[in-house]
Structure formats: C-alpha cells, structure tokens
Amino acid sequence: MKKKQKQKLLIVAAHPDDEILGCGGSLARLAKEGCEVYTLILGEGITSRDEKRERKKKEKDINELKNQTCKANKIIGVKDIFIYDFPDNRFDTMAILDIVKLIEKIKNKIKPDVIYTHYKGDLNIDHRITYNAVLTACRPTKKETVKEIYSFETPSSTEWRFPNTFWPNVFIDITGFMDVKIKALKKYKSEMRNFPHPRSERSIKAIATKWGSVVGVNYAEAFEAIRIIK
C-alpha cells in the first residue's frame, strides 16, 4: 500500500509574530499530528516605528527580531522558515508583483497543500496587501498545488478596523496547545505588550477563550475559509 504523503502547510505572514498570533496554536497541533509546517515572513517588521526608515540604524534590531522569529517557530514545530525584508508598513510603496513573485518562489519550492494568511480587511496595510498577493500567487490553475486557503485574525489589527467584518467559519481546537502558543509568543520580547493591549498574554488567552466558547471547547483559533477545492 502506498504511504500517505504528509500534508504541507505554508503560513504567509507580513511581519514577525503575525504567524504565532494568528495561528500558532493550530500550527503546533497540526505539526504534532504529522503535517509539515513552513513559515514565510515577508517584512522586517520594525522600521515603521521611527519617523524615517533608517535601515542601517535598525540592523541590530532587525537581526534580533529574526532570531526571535526562529526561536518562536521552532517551539511550535515549524520545519523551515523563510524571512525577508520588505519595508515595514510600506508594502504599498512596492510593486505588488514583487511580493507575488516571492510568494510564488517559496510556494513552488515547498508545494504546499494549504496556506494560512492574513484577513483581507485588517487595519494594517501590509496585511491586506499580503492577502491579495497570496490570492494572486495561488490562482487555481491546473498545476496549482494549493487546495485550501484560510485567513486568520491578527490581534491589534483585525479588531481595530471599522467595521470589523471578520466572520470565521472554521475553528481549530487548541485546548492542548494554548501553552505552546504562549511560550512561542514570549520569544517575541520586542513585540509583546502589557494588558490590556491585544498582544498581551491575557488578551490572547481571552480571544482563544471567546472562540472556544463559540464552538464548545476551552480554547480555539478562528479562520475564514477563502478557498477549498475537493
């Protein structure tokens, strides 16, 4: 009997920590269940915090954030991670074709079955452009390997957009993986915040509790199914 091939998952995120905030618990669970999980981070995620994008002054901080990203993804069981340096909160200053081409490059290398990415209505411009670039890179042609695409929410971006139209229809029980998600997020020392900020440990657990209560479990992560081909 032919051995069943492992399902491959690719997370396409705009910035470091988006991947864990949005679906870290689900990734940890799916990796433990035997899926191959890969992460693609498009942007450097830090230079927008100053008035000007002075990349040279931020090089040390960027490298430290990359180090945190690698540690966080290792905790949840990611097999490989790809980190790039598109300008933070300035994706709209670039040709979207450049972003699409990069996603296609990684996608063609991995040949994932499933992609998780940002919600189309996020407040953050980089998130919205990432969503559009993923759909463009994954056009459903005959040879396309991606059969499922899901959007995740990103605390401090999804809920701050008005009106908030994130209406999830897929939920993953992460009751046994909430601690793993928090452990991974704690590696992002430069990104986590104190309560009541949405990127605080308490808030993240509250979000997972809310979605868990919607579907009858202790903790859950929520997604919008964008495309499913059976």
ABEGO torsion letter per residue (X at the ends): XBBBBBBBBBBBBABBGAAAAAAAAAAAAAAAAGBBBBBBBABAGAAAABABBBAAAAAAAAAAAAAAAAAAAAAAGBABBBBBABBBGAAAABBAAAAAAAAAAAAAAAGBABBBBBBAABABAAAAAAAAAAAAAABBBAABABABBBBBBBBGAAAABOBBABBBABBBBAAAAAAAAAAAAAABAAABBBOABAABAAAAAAAAAAAAAAAGBABBBBBBBABBBX
